Amino acid sequence: MKRGKPKGTVYLLHFDRPYEHAKHYLGWTSDLESRLAEHRDGRGARLMTVVKNAGIGFSLARTWEGTRTRERQLKRMGGASRRCPLCGVHPRKEPAPEVEEAGRVIAQARRDITARRADPRDEQGRRIGDPGAQSSEDIERMCRDIEARRAAHGRRERTR
């Protein structure tokens, strides 16, 4: 049985007022309700203990599904204020499934192109740069592609 990283919730807490430089706390838990209760009681993370002792309240601002790896990614990026809706930032909506699929198709096409550039071969296994490796249909197709690119480039130049 394959064991993956435990799923949980990455959460962002927004402080009612800053504690020295801190305005937010980003954490991960597998049980959000009990973890928030710990923070309200001043237990758990050291920052949350000193925030409680300073009499500063907090609100749950945002959550993400994910693992501890996702928490680490968000912390490394910094700028919790940029992800906090209570600071006036509104998160993007999740992309539509067809947009995600298009992104995967584009990424695969890029990988294929990179692989072909590294070792360009045709269906028969001959290197594309070798003499006789391309049929006359292939050459005609490439010429049409080149002409189309030149025409498109000319249109772009005229619009500038």
DSSP file (Angstrom, degrees, kcal/mol; ACC not computed):
  #  RESIDUE AA STRUCTURE BP1 BP2  ACC     N-H-->O    O-->H-N    N-H-->O    O-->H-N    TCO  KAPPA ALPHA  PHI   PSI    X-CA   Y-CA   Z-CA
    1    1 A M              0   0    0      0, 0.0     2,-0.4     0, 0.0     0, 0.0   0.000 360.0 360.0 360.0 128.9    0.0    0.0    0.0
    2    2 A K        -     0   0    0      1,-0.0     2,-0.6     0, 0.0     0, 0.0  -0.642 360.0-152.4 -81.7 128.9    1.4    3.3   -1.0
    3    3 A R        -     0   0    0     -2,-0.4     2,-0.1     3,-0.0    -1,-0.0  -0.903  14.6-173.4-106.4 124.0    1.5    5.9    1.7
    4    4 A G        -     0   0    0     -2,-0.6     3,-0.1     1,-0.1     0, 0.0  -0.390  39.9 -70.0-101.4-177.4    1.2    9.6    0.8
    5    5 A K        -     0   0    0     -2,-0.1    -1,-0.1     1,-0.1     2,-0.1  -0.504  62.3 -97.4 -72.2 143.0    1.6   12.7    2.8
    6    6 A P        -     0   0    0      0, 0.0    62,-0.4     0, 0.0     2,-0.2  -0.403  36.8-131.3 -67.0 134.3   -1.4   13.3    5.1
    7    7 A K        +     0   0    0     -2,-0.1     2,-0.2    60,-0.1    60,-0.2  -0.528  45.0 131.9 -80.9 151.1   -4.0   15.6    3.8
    8    8 A G  E     -A   66   0A   0     58,-1.9    58,-1.9    -2,-0.2     2,-0.4  -0.778  52.2 -65.1-165.4-148.6   -5.2   18.4    5.9
    9    9 A T  E     -AB  65  29A   0     20,-3.3    20,-2.2    -2,-0.2     2,-0.5  -0.988  24.6-153.3-129.5 129.3   -6.0   22.1    5.9
   10   10 A V  E     -AB  64  28A   0     54,-3.0    54,-2.7    -2,-0.4     2,-0.3  -0.874  28.6-169.6 -94.0 132.7   -3.6   25.0    5.5
   11   11 A Y  E     -AB  63  27A   0     16,-2.8    16,-2.4    -2,-0.5     2,-0.5  -0.929  20.3-148.0-131.8 151.4   -5.1   28.1    7.2
   12   12 A L  E     -AB  62  26A   0     50,-2.7    49,-3.0    -2,-0.3    50,-1.3  -0.973  12.3-160.1-119.7 122.5   -4.4   31.8    7.4
   13   13 A L  E     -AB  60  25A   0     12,-3.3    12,-1.9    -2,-0.5     2,-0.5  -0.867   5.9-151.6-103.2 136.0   -5.2   33.7   10.6
   14   14 A H  E     -AB  59  24A   0     45,-3.0    45,-2.3    -2,-0.4    10,-0.2  -0.927  14.5-136.0-108.1 123.8   -5.6   37.5   10.5
   15   15 A F  E     -A   58   0A   0      8,-2.6    43,-0.3    -2,-0.5    41,-0.0  -0.547  11.9-130.9 -80.2 144.3   -4.7   39.4   13.7
   16   16 A D  E    S+     0   0A   0     41,-2.9    -1,-0.1    -2,-0.2    42,-0.1   0.849  95.6   2.6 -62.2 -34.4   -7.1   42.2   14.8
   17   17 A R  E    S-     0   0A   0     40,-0.4    -1,-0.2     5,-0.1     5,-0.0  -0.978  97.3 -87.0-146.0 154.8   -4.0   44.4   15.2
   18   18 A P  E     -     0   0A   0      0, 0.0     2,-0.7     0, 0.0     5,-0.2  -0.273  25.2-143.8 -64.4 146.0   -0.3   43.7   14.4
   19   19 A Y  E >  S- B   0  22A   0      3,-2.9     3,-2.6    37,-0.0     2,-0.4  -0.945  70.9 -57.3-106.1 107.8    1.9   42.1   17.1
   20   20 A E  T 3  S-     0   0    0     -2,-0.7     0, 0.0     1,-0.3     0, 0.0  -0.421 124.0 -18.1  49.9-109.7    5.2   43.9   16.5
   21   21 A H  T 3  S+     0   0    0     -2,-0.4     2,-0.3    -3,-0.1    -1,-0.3   0.640 117.7  99.5 -94.9 -14.4    5.8   43.0   12.8
   22   22 A A  E <   +B   19   0A   0     -3,-2.6    -3,-2.9     1,-0.2     3,-0.1  -0.568  28.3 157.2 -84.5 131.1    3.3   40.1   12.6
   23   23 A K  E     +     0   0A   0     -2,-0.3    -8,-2.6    -5,-0.2     2,-0.3   0.478  67.7  31.1-119.6 -13.2   -0.1   40.6   11.1
   24   24 A H  E     -B   14   0A   0    -10,-0.2     2,-0.4    34,-0.1   -10,-0.2  -0.941  57.7-149.6-143.7 160.5   -0.9   37.0   10.1
   25   25 A Y  E     -B   13   0A   0    -12,-1.9   -12,-3.3    -2,-0.3     2,-0.5  -0.996  11.8-162.4-133.0 131.6   -0.2   33.4   11.1
   26   26 A L  E     +B   12   0A   0     -2,-0.4     2,-0.3   -14,-0.2   -14,-0.2  -0.959  23.8 154.9-115.0 126.9   -0.1   30.6    8.5
   27   27 A G  E     -B   11   0A   0    -16,-2.4   -16,-2.8    -2,-0.5     2,-0.3  -0.858  32.7-131.5-142.9 176.9   -0.4   27.0    9.7
   28   28 A W  E     +B   10   0A   0     -2,-0.3     2,-0.3   -18,-0.2   -18,-0.2  -0.981  26.8 162.6-132.7 144.4   -1.4   23.4    8.8
   29   29 A T  E     -B    9   0A   0    -20,-2.2   -20,-3.3    -2,-0.3     3,-0.2  -0.989  40.0-143.4-155.0 157.6   -3.6   21.0   10.7
   30   30 A S  S    S+     0   0    0     -2,-0.3     2,-0.4     1,-0.3    -1,-0.1   0.593 104.4  40.1 -94.2 -14.4   -5.6   17.8   10.1
   31   31 A D     >  -     0   0    0      1,-0.1     4,-1.9   -22,-0.1    -1,-0.3  -0.832  68.6-176.5-135.0  95.4   -8.3   19.0   12.5
   32   32 A L  H  > S+     0   0    0     -2,-0.4     4,-2.6    -3,-0.2     5,-0.2   0.889  79.0  53.6 -63.0 -44.5   -9.0   22.7   12.0
   33   33 A E  H  > S+     0   0    0      1,-0.2     4,-1.9     2,-0.2    -1,-0.2   0.922 112.1  43.5 -61.2 -45.7  -11.6   23.2   14.8
   34   34 A S  H  > S+     0   0    0      1,-0.2     4,-2.1     2,-0.2    -1,-0.2   0.872 113.2  52.8 -69.1 -34.6   -9.4   21.7   17.5
   35   35 A R  H  X S+     0   0    0     -4,-1.9     4,-2.2     2,-0.2    -2,-0.2   0.913 108.6  49.1 -67.2 -40.8   -6.3   23.6   16.3
   36   36 A L  H  X S+     0   0    0     -4,-2.6     4,-2.4     2,-0.2    -1,-0.2   0.879 109.2  53.6 -64.5 -36.3   -8.2   26.9   16.3
   37   37 A A  H  X S+     0   0    0     -4,-1.9     4,-1.7    -5,-0.2    -2,-0.2   0.907 107.6  51.0 -63.2 -40.7   -9.4   26.1   19.9
   38   38 A E  H  <>S+     0   0    0     -4,-2.1     5,-2.9     1,-0.2     4,-0.4   0.927 110.3  48.8 -59.9 -45.2   -5.7   25.6   20.9
   39   39 A H  H ><5S+     0   0    0     -4,-2.2     3,-1.2     1,-0.2    -2,-0.2   0.899 109.1  52.5 -63.4 -40.3   -4.8   29.0   19.4
   40   40 A R  H 3<5S+     0   0    0     -4,-2.4    -1,-0.2     1,-0.3    -2,-0.2   0.841 109.5  50.2 -64.0 -31.8   -7.7   30.6   21.3
   41   41 A D  T 3<5S-     0   0    0     -4,-1.7    -1,-0.3    -5,-0.2    -2,-0.2   0.485 120.2-111.0 -83.8  -2.4   -6.4   29.1   24.5
   42   42 A G  T < 5S+     0   0    0     -3,-1.2     2,-0.2    -4,-0.4    -3,-0.2   0.700  78.4 122.4  81.9  19.3   -2.9   30.4   23.8
   43   43 A R      < +     0   0    0     -5,-2.9     2,-0.6    -6,-0.2    -1,-0.3  -0.676  48.5  34.6-108.1 166.7   -1.4   26.9   23.1
   44   44 A G  S    S+     0   0    0     -2,-0.2     2,-0.1    -3,-0.1     5,-0.0  -0.837 102.3  40.3  98.9-121.1    0.3   25.6   20.0
   45   45 A A  S  > S-     0   0    0     -2,-0.6     4,-1.5     1,-0.1     3,-0.2  -0.372  74.1-130.1 -70.4 142.5    2.5   27.9   18.1
   46   46 A R  H  > S+     0   0    0      1,-0.2     4,-2.2     2,-0.2     5,-0.2   0.894 107.2  55.9 -59.5 -43.0    4.7   30.4   20.1
   47   47 A L  H  > S+     0   0    0      1,-0.2     4,-2.2     2,-0.2    -1,-0.2   0.902 106.6  50.2 -58.4 -41.4    3.4   33.4   18.0
   48   48 A M  H  > S+     0   0    0      1,-0.2     4,-2.1     2,-0.2    -1,-0.2   0.832 107.7  54.8 -68.6 -30.9   -0.2   32.6   18.9
   49   49 A T  H  X S+     0   0    0     -4,-1.5     4,-2.3     2,-0.2    -2,-0.2   0.937 111.3  42.8 -65.3 -46.9    0.7   32.3   22.6
   50   50 A V  H  X S+     0   0    0     -4,-2.2     4,-1.6     2,-0.2    -2,-0.2   0.838 112.1  54.5 -71.5 -30.9    2.3   35.8   22.6
   51   51 A V  H  <>S+     0   0    0     -4,-2.2     5,-2.4    -5,-0.2     4,-0.3   0.922 110.3  46.8 -64.9 -43.4   -0.6   37.2   20.6
   52   52 A K  H ><5S+     0   0    0     -4,-2.1     3,-1.4     1,-0.2    -2,-0.2   0.923 111.8  50.3 -63.3 -44.4   -3.1   35.8   23.1
   53   53 A N  H 3<5S+     0   0    0     -4,-2.3    -1,-0.2     1,-0.3    -2,-0.2   0.792 107.2  54.7 -65.6 -27.7   -1.0   37.2   26.0
   54   54 A A  T 3<5S-     0   0    0     -4,-1.6    -1,-0.3    -5,-0.2    -2,-0.2   0.498 116.7-116.0 -82.8  -3.6   -0.9   40.6   24.3
   55   55 A G  T < 5 +     0   0    0     -3,-1.4     2,-0.5    -4,-0.3    -3,-0.2   0.756  64.3 147.7  76.8  24.2   -4.7   40.6   24.1
   56   56 A I      < -     0   0    0     -5,-2.4    -1,-0.3    -6,-0.2    -2,-0.1  -0.811  34.9-148.5 -96.1 129.3   -4.9   40.5   20.3
   57   57 A G        -     0   0    0     -2,-0.5   -41,-2.9   -42,-0.0   -40,-0.4  -0.383  11.3-157.7 -87.0 171.3   -7.7   38.7   18.7
   58   58 A F  E     -A   15   0A   0    -43,-0.3     2,-0.3   -42,-0.1   -43,-0.2  -0.972   6.7-149.5-147.3 161.2   -7.6   36.9   15.4
   59   59 A S  E     -A   14   0A   0    -45,-2.3   -45,-3.0    -2,-0.3     2,-0.7  -0.967  30.0-110.6-130.7 147.1  -10.0   35.7   12.7
   60   60 A L  E     +A   13   0A   0     -2,-0.3   -47,-0.2   -47,-0.2     3,-0.1  -0.701  40.7 175.6 -74.6 115.8   -9.8   32.7   10.3
   61   61 A A  E     -     0   0A   0    -49,-3.0     2,-0.3    -2,-0.7    -1,-0.2   0.834  53.6 -11.5 -95.2 -37.3   -9.2   34.5    7.0
   62   62 A R  E     -A   12   0A   0    -50,-1.3   -50,-2.7    22,-0.1     2,-0.3  -0.992  52.1-155.1-164.2 151.6   -8.6   31.7    4.5
   63   63 A T  E     -A   11   0A   0     -2,-0.3     2,-0.3   -52,-0.2   -52,-0.2  -0.954   3.1-167.2-133.1 155.8   -8.1   28.0    4.1
   64   64 A W  E     -A   10   0A   0    -54,-2.7   -54,-3.0    -2,-0.3     2,-0.3  -0.988  25.2-123.2-134.5 143.6   -6.5   25.7    1.5
   65   65 A E  E     +A    9   0A   0     -2,-0.3     2,-0.3   -56,-0.2   -56,-0.2  -0.696  63.8  92.4 -79.2 140.3   -6.7   21.9    1.2
   66   66 A G  E     -A    8   0A   0    -58,-1.9   -58,-1.9    -2,-0.3     2,-0.2  -0.986  65.3 -76.3 164.7-171.8   -3.3   20.4    1.2
   67   67 A T     >  -     0   0    0     -2,-0.3     4,-1.6   -60,-0.2     3,-0.4  -0.432  53.8 -89.0-107.1-179.1   -0.3   18.9    2.9
   68   68 A R  H  > S+     0   0    0    -62,-0.4     4,-2.5     1,-0.2     5,-0.2   0.794 125.9  64.1 -62.9 -26.5    2.4   20.3    5.0
   69   69 A T  H  > S+     0   0    0      2,-0.2     4,-2.3     1,-0.2    -1,-0.2   0.908 100.5  50.1 -62.7 -41.4    4.4   20.7    1.8
   70   70 A R  H  > S+     0   0    0     -3,-0.4     4,-2.4     2,-0.2    -2,-0.2   0.906 109.4  51.5 -63.9 -41.2    1.7   23.2    0.6
   71   71 A E  H  X S+     0   0    0     -4,-1.6     4,-2.5     1,-0.2    -2,-0.2   0.930 110.1  49.2 -58.9 -45.1    2.1   25.1    4.0
   72   72 A R  H  X S+     0   0    0     -4,-2.5     4,-2.5     1,-0.2    -2,-0.2   0.892 109.3  52.5 -63.5 -40.2    5.8   25.3    3.5
   73   73 A Q  H  X S+     0   0    0     -4,-2.3     4,-1.8     1,-0.2    -1,-0.2   0.939 111.2  46.3 -60.5 -47.1    5.4   26.6   -0.1
   74   74 A L  H  X S+     0   0    0     -4,-2.4     4,-1.0     1,-0.2    -2,-0.2   0.895 113.0  49.2 -64.9 -39.9    3.1   29.4    1.0
   75   75 A K  H  < S+     0   0    0     -4,-2.5     3,-0.5     1,-0.2    -1,-0.2   0.907 109.7  51.9 -66.0 -40.5    5.4   30.3    3.9
   76   76 A R  H  < S+     0   0    0     -4,-2.5    -1,-0.2     1,-0.2    -2,-0.2   0.861 105.8  55.0 -64.4 -33.9    8.5   30.4    1.6
   77   77 A M  H  < S-     0   0    0     -4,-1.8    -1,-0.2    -5,-0.2    -2,-0.2   0.782  95.6-166.4 -68.8 -25.7    6.6   32.7   -0.8
   78   78 A G     <  +     0   0    0     -4,-1.0    -1,-0.1    -3,-0.5    -2,-0.1  -0.067  48.7 101.5  67.5-175.4    6.0   35.1    2.1
   79   79 A G    >   +     0   0    0     -4,-0.1     3,-1.5     1,-0.1     4,-0.5   0.942  34.8 173.9  68.1  50.7    3.6   38.0    1.8
   80   80 A A  G >  S+     0   0    0      1,-0.3     3,-1.5     2,-0.2     4,-0.4   0.820  76.7  66.4 -58.5 -29.5    0.6   36.5    3.8
   81   81 A S  G >  S+     0   0    0      1,-0.3     3,-0.8     2,-0.2    -1,-0.3   0.818  93.1  60.0 -60.8 -30.0   -1.1   39.9    3.4
   82   82 A R  G <  S+     0   0    0     -3,-1.5    -1,-0.3     1,-0.2    -2,-0.2   0.679 110.1  41.6 -72.5 -15.9   -1.3   39.3   -0.4
   83   83 A R  G <  S+     0   0    0     -3,-1.5    -1,-0.2    -4,-0.5    -2,-0.2   0.357  91.8 103.0-108.3   3.9   -3.4   36.2    0.3
   84   84 A C    X > -     0   0    0     -3,-0.8     5,-1.7    -4,-0.4     3,-1.1  -0.784  51.1-164.8 -96.3 115.3   -5.6   37.6    3.0
   85   85 A P  G > 5S+     0   0    0      0, 0.0     3,-1.3     0, 0.0    -1,-0.2   0.776  90.9  62.9 -67.3 -23.8   -9.1   38.6    2.0
   86   86 A L  G 3 5S+     0   0    0      1,-0.3     4,-0.1     2,-0.1    -5,-0.1   0.674  98.5  56.3 -73.5 -15.5   -9.5   40.6    5.2
   87   87 A C  G < 5S-     0   0    0     -3,-1.1    -1,-0.3     2,-0.2     3,-0.1   0.292 132.7 -92.2 -93.9   8.0   -6.7   42.8    4.0
   88   88 A G  T < 5S+     0   0    0     -3,-1.3     2,-0.5     1,-0.3    -2,-0.1   0.530  88.5 126.5  96.3   6.6   -8.6   43.6    0.9
   89   89 A V      < -     0   0    0     -5,-1.7    -1,-0.3    -8,-0.2    -2,-0.2  -0.845  43.9-157.1 -99.7 132.7   -7.2   40.9   -1.3
   90   90 A H        -     0   0    0     -2,-0.5    -6,-0.1    -3,-0.1    -8,-0.0  -0.943  17.9-126.0-112.7 122.5   -9.7   38.6   -3.0
   91   91 A P        -     0   0    0      0, 0.0     3,-0.1     0, 0.0    -8,-0.0  -0.247  30.6-101.8 -64.8 151.9   -8.4   35.1   -4.1
   92   92 A R        -     0   0    0      1,-0.1     2,-0.1     3,-0.0     0, 0.0  -0.340  38.3-106.8 -67.2 152.1   -8.9   34.0   -7.7
   93   93 A K        -     0   0    0      1,-0.1    -1,-0.1    -2,-0.0     3,-0.1  -0.477  45.3 -90.5 -73.7 153.6  -11.7   31.6   -8.5
   94   94 A E        -     0   0    0     -2,-0.1    -1,-0.1     1,-0.1     2,-0.0  -0.421  50.9-106.4 -62.9 138.4  -10.7   28.1   -9.2
   95   95 A P        -     0   0    0      0, 0.0    -1,-0.1     0, 0.0     5,-0.0  -0.331  38.0 -99.0 -66.8 150.9  -10.1   27.6  -12.9
   96   96 A A    >>  -     0   0    0      1,-0.1     4,-2.0    -3,-0.1     3,-0.8  -0.324  33.1-112.2 -64.5 151.3  -12.6   25.7  -14.9
   97   97 A P  H 3> S+     0   0    0      0, 0.0     4,-2.5     0, 0.0     5,-0.2   0.852 117.8  55.5 -56.9 -35.4  -11.8   22.1  -15.6
   98   98 A E  H 3> S+     0   0    0      1,-0.2     4,-2.1     2,-0.2     5,-0.1   0.834 106.0  51.8 -69.0 -28.9  -11.4   22.8  -19.4
   99   99 A V  H <> S+     0   0    0     -3,-0.8     4,-2.2     2,-0.2    -1,-0.2   0.909 110.5  48.0 -70.0 -41.9   -8.8   25.5  -18.6
  100  100 A E  H  X S+     0   0    0     -4,-2.0     4,-2.1     2,-0.2    -2,-0.2   0.917 111.8  49.9 -63.0 -42.2   -6.9   23.1  -16.4
  101  101 A E  H  X S+     0   0    0     -4,-2.5     4,-2.4     1,-0.2    -2,-0.2   0.906 109.2  51.6 -62.7 -42.0   -7.0   20.4  -19.2
  102  102 A A  H  X S+     0   0    0     -4,-2.1     4,-2.6     1,-0.2    -1,-0.2   0.899 108.4  52.5 -61.6 -39.8   -5.8   23.0  -21.7
  103  103 A G  H  X S+     0   0    0     -4,-2.2     4,-2.4     1,-0.2    -1,-0.2   0.900 109.5  48.4 -62.5 -40.7   -2.9   23.8  -19.4
  104  104 A R  H  X S+     0   0    0     -4,-2.1     4,-2.4     2,-0.2    -2,-0.2   0.902 111.4  50.0 -65.4 -40.7   -2.0   20.1  -19.2
  105  105 A V  H  X S+     0   0    0     -4,-2.4     4,-2.4     2,-0.2    -2,-0.2   0.922 112.1  47.7 -63.5 -44.1   -2.2   19.7  -23.0
  106  106 A I  H  X S+     0   0    0     -4,-2.6     4,-2.4     2,-0.2    -2,-0.2   0.919 111.2  50.8 -63.4 -43.7    0.1   22.7  -23.5
  107  107 A A  H  X S+     0   0    0     -4,-2.4     4,-2.1     1,-0.2    -1,-0.2   0.911 111.1  48.4 -61.6 -41.9    2.6   21.5  -20.9
  108  108 A Q  H  X S+     0   0    0     -4,-2.4     4,-2.5     2,-0.2    -1,-0.2   0.906 110.1  52.1 -64.8 -40.9    2.7   18.1  -22.6
  109  109 A A  H  X S+     0   0    0     -4,-2.4     4,-2.5     1,-0.2    -2,-0.2   0.905 108.9  50.7 -61.8 -40.7    3.2   19.7  -26.0
  110  110 A R  H  X S+     0   0    0     -4,-2.4     4,-2.4     2,-0.2    -1,-0.2   0.911 110.1  49.4 -63.4 -41.4    6.1   21.8  -24.6
  111  111 A R  H  X S+     0   0    0     -4,-2.1     4,-2.4     2,-0.2    -2,-0.2   0.912 111.4  49.9 -62.9 -41.4    7.7   18.6  -23.2
  112  112 A D  H  X S+     0   0    0     -4,-2.5     4,-2.4     2,-0.2    -2,-0.2   0.919 110.9  48.7 -62.8 -43.7    7.3   16.9  -26.6
  113  113 A I  H  X S+     0   0    0     -4,-2.5     4,-2.4     2,-0.2    -1,-0.2   0.919 111.2  50.1 -62.5 -44.2    8.9   19.8  -28.4
  114  114 A T  H  X S+     0   0    0     -4,-2.4     4,-1.9     1,-0.2    -1,-0.2   0.909 110.8  49.6 -61.5 -42.0   11.8   20.0  -26.0
  115  115 A A  H  X S+     0   0    0     -4,-2.4     4,-2.0     1,-0.2    -1,-0.2   0.904 110.7  49.8 -64.3 -40.6   12.4   16.2  -26.4
  116  116 A R  H  < S+     0   0    0     -4,-2.4    -1,-0.2     1,-0.2    -2,-0.2   0.882 109.4  51.6 -65.8 -37.1   12.3   16.5  -30.2
  117  117 A R  H  < S+     0   0    0     -4,-2.4    -1,-0.2     1,-0.2    -2,-0.2   0.883 109.0  51.1 -66.4 -35.9   14.8   19.4  -30.1
  118  118 A A  H  < S+     0   0    0     -4,-1.9    -2,-0.2     1,-0.3    -1,-0.2   0.900 137.4   1.6 -68.1 -40.2   17.1   17.3  -28.0
  119  119 A D  S  < S-     0   0    0     -4,-2.0     2,-0.5    -5,-0.1    -1,-0.3  -0.587  78.1-161.8-148.1  78.8   17.0   14.3  -30.4
  120  120 A P        +     0   0    0      0, 0.0     8,-2.4     0, 0.0     9,-0.4  -0.508  23.6 159.5 -73.3 116.5   14.8   15.1  -33.5
  121  121 A R  B     -C  127   0B   0     -2,-0.5     6,-0.2     6,-0.3     2,-0.1  -0.957  31.1-132.7-133.8 152.9   13.8   11.8  -35.2
  122  122 A D    >   -     0   0    0      4,-2.3     3,-1.7    -2,-0.3    12,-0.1  -0.235  46.0 -81.4 -91.3-172.1   11.0   10.9  -37.6
  123  123 A E  T 3  S+     0   0    0      1,-0.3    -1,-0.0     2,-0.1    -2,-0.0   0.777 129.4  54.7 -64.3 -27.2    8.7    7.8  -37.4
  124  124 A Q  T 3  S-     0   0    0      9,-0.2    -1,-0.3     2,-0.1     3,-0.1   0.444 118.9-109.1 -86.3   0.7   11.4    5.6  -38.9
  125  125 A G  S <  S+     0   0    0     -3,-1.7     2,-0.3     1,-0.3    -2,-0.1   0.533  72.8 138.6  86.6   5.6   13.9    6.5  -36.3
  126  126 A R        -     0   0    0      7,-0.1    -4,-2.3     1,-0.1    -1,-0.3  -0.617  63.2-103.6 -84.4 144.5   16.1    8.6  -38.6
  127  127 A R  B >   -C  121   0B   0     -2,-0.3     3,-1.5    -6,-0.2    -6,-0.3  -0.438  27.2-130.3 -64.2 138.4   17.5   11.8  -37.4
  128  128 A I  T 3  S+     0   0    0     -8,-2.4     5,-0.2     1,-0.3    -1,-0.1   0.815 105.1  55.3 -65.7 -31.0   15.5   14.7  -38.9
  129  129 A G  T 3  S+     0   0    0     -9,-0.4    -1,-0.3     4,-0.1     3,-0.1   0.590  86.2 105.4 -77.9  -8.6   18.6   16.5  -40.1
  130  130 A D  S X  S-     0   0    0     -3,-1.5     3,-1.7     1,-0.1     4,-0.3  -0.398  84.9 -97.8 -72.1 147.4   19.9   13.5  -42.0
  131  131 A P  T 3  S+     0   0    0      0, 0.0    -1,-0.1     0, 0.0    -2,-0.1  -0.411 109.3  17.2 -62.6 138.8   19.6   13.5  -45.8
  132  132 A G  T 3  S+     0   0    0      2,-0.1    -3,-0.1    -2,-0.1    -2,-0.1   0.507  89.9 115.4  79.8   4.5   16.6   11.6  -47.0
  133  133 A A    <   +     0   0    0     -3,-1.7     2,-0.4    -5,-0.2    -9,-0.2   0.712  67.3  60.2 -79.1 -18.9   14.9   11.7  -43.7
  134  134 A Q  S    S-     0   0    0     -4,-0.3    -2,-0.1    -6,-0.1     2,-0.1  -0.903  75.6-137.1-117.3 138.3   12.0   13.9  -44.9
  135  135 A S     >  -     0   0    0     -2,-0.4     4,-2.1     1,-0.1     5,-0.1  -0.348  32.1-105.9 -81.1 168.7    9.5   13.2  -47.5
  136  136 A S  H  > S+     0   0    0      1,-0.2     4,-2.5     2,-0.2     5,-0.2   0.847 122.2  55.9 -64.5 -32.9    8.4   15.7  -50.1
  137  137 A E  H  > S+     0   0    0      2,-0.2     4,-2.5     1,-0.2    -1,-0.2   0.906 106.9  49.8 -64.0 -40.5    5.1   16.1  -48.2
  138  138 A D  H  > S+     0   0    0      2,-0.2     4,-2.5     1,-0.2    -2,-0.2   0.919 111.2  48.5 -62.6 -42.9    6.9   16.9  -45.0
  139  139 A I  H  X S+     0   0    0     -4,-2.1     4,-2.3     2,-0.2    -2,-0.2   0.911 111.7  49.1 -65.2 -42.3    9.0   19.5  -46.9
  140  140 A E  H  X S+     0   0    0     -4,-2.5     4,-2.3     2,-0.2    -1,-0.2   0.913 111.1  50.5 -62.8 -41.9    5.9   21.1  -48.5
  141  141 A R  H  X S+     0   0    0     -4,-2.5     4,-2.3     1,-0.2    -2,-0.2   0.916 110.4  49.3 -61.5 -43.5    4.2   21.2  -45.1
  142  142 A M  H  X S+     0   0    0     -4,-2.5     4,-2.5     1,-0.2    -1,-0.2   0.897 109.4  51.9 -63.7 -39.5    7.2   22.9  -43.5
  143  143 A C  H  X S+     0   0    0     -4,-2.3     4,-2.6     2,-0.2    -1,-0.2   0.914 109.6  49.4 -63.3 -42.3    7.3   25.5  -46.3
  144  144 A R  H  X S+     0   0    0     -4,-2.3     4,-2.4     1,-0.2    -2,-0.2   0.908 111.0  50.4 -61.9 -41.1    3.6   26.3  -45.8
  145  145 A D  H  X S+     0   0    0     -4,-2.3     4,-2.3     2,-0.2    -2,-0.2   0.915 110.6  49.1 -62.5 -42.7    4.3   26.6  -42.1
  146  146 A I  H  X S+     0   0    0     -4,-2.5     4,-2.5     1,-0.2    -2,-0.2   0.922 111.5  49.0 -63.5 -44.1    7.2   29.0  -42.7
  147  147 A E  H  X S+     0   0    0     -4,-2.6     4,-2.4     1,-0.2    -1,-0.2   0.900 110.6  51.0 -62.8 -40.0    5.1   31.1  -45.1
  148  148 A A  H  X S+     0   0    0     -4,-2.4     4,-2.4     2,-0.2    -1,-0.2   0.904 110.5  49.0 -64.2 -40.6    2.3   31.3  -42.6
  149  149 A R  H  X S+     0   0    0     -4,-2.3     4,-2.7     2,-0.2    -2,-0.2   0.910 110.7  50.3 -64.9 -41.7    4.7   32.4  -39.9
  150  150 A R  H  X S+     0   0    0     -4,-2.5     4,-2.4     2,-0.2    -2,-0.2   0.912 111.5  48.4 -62.5 -41.9    6.2   35.1  -42.2
  151  151 A A  H  X S+     0   0    0     -4,-2.4     4,-2.0     2,-0.2    -2,-0.2   0.917 112.6  47.8 -64.9 -42.9    2.7   36.4  -43.0
  152  152 A A  H  X S+     0   0    0     -4,-2.4     4,-2.1     1,-0.2    -2,-0.2   0.900 111.5  50.9 -64.8 -39.7    1.7   36.5  -39.3
  153  153 A H  H  X S+     0   0    0     -4,-2.7     4,-2.4     1,-0.2    -2,-0.2   0.908 108.2  52.3 -64.1 -41.1    5.0   38.2  -38.5
  154  154 A G  H  X S+     0   0    0     -4,-2.4     4,-2.0     1,-0.2    -1,-0.2   0.883 107.9  51.6 -62.2 -38.7    4.3   40.8  -41.2
  155  155 A R  H  X S+     0   0    0     -4,-2.0     4,-1.3     1,-0.2    -1,-0.2   0.902 110.1  49.2 -64.7 -40.3    0.8   41.5  -39.8
  156  156 A R  H  X S+     0   0    0     -4,-2.1     4,-0.7     1,-0.2     3,-0.3   0.912 109.6  51.5 -65.3 -41.0    2.3   42.0  -36.3
  157  157 A E  H >< S+     0   0    0     -4,-2.4     3,-0.7     1,-0.2    -1,-0.2   0.887 108.2  51.7 -63.7 -39.8    4.9   44.4  -37.7
  158  158 A R  H 3< S+     0   0    0     -4,-2.0    -1,-0.2     1,-0.2    -2,-0.2   0.797 106.0  55.2 -69.2 -26.8    2.3   46.5  -39.5
  159  159 A T  H 3<        0   0    0     -4,-1.3    -1,-0.2    -3,-0.3    -2,-0.2   0.624 360.0 360.0 -81.9 -11.7    0.2   46.9  -36.3
  160  160 A R    <<        0   0    0     -3,-0.7    -1,-0.2    -4,-0.7    -2,-0.1   0.486 360.0 360.0 -78.0 360.0    3.1   48.3  -34.3
